[in-house]
Amino acid sequence: MEGITTTRERQKLMMELLERKIRLRARQLYDERGQVEGRELEDWVKAESEVLQSSILAPLWATRQELELVEV
């Protein structure tokens, strides 16, 4: 049971780090556009796409997103 908990904790940490990278990239996009409001979703989706293209965690991120949709 301890091994499963450790694995879940690592996955959670990796997802938090990945989300932080996406947030940072989205903020960069916002800044590059002159901080114009109203395009947050566009910035997020573009940042998510860019970050996930270079991440081996993309499948784990997709699974997490699907689970969140089911829970809502």
Residue, then its C-alpha position, 0 to 999 in steps of 0.5 A: m500500500e505504501g508503494i501506491t501512496t508514494t506513486r500517487e504522491r509523485q504523480k500529484l507533484m508532477m501534475e502540480l509542476l506541469e500546471r505551474k509551467i502551463r500557468l507561467r507560459a499562459r502568463q507570458l502569452y498574456d504579457e506578450r499581448g500587452q496584458v489585454e484582458g478577455r483572452e485568458l482561455e485562449d492563452w491557457v489552451k495555447a500554453e497547455s498545448e505548447v507545454l504538453q508537446s514537449s512533456i512526457l507527462a502529456p498522457l497523465w495530464a490528459t487522464r487527469q483532465e478526463l477524470e475531472l470532467v467526469e467528476v463535474 
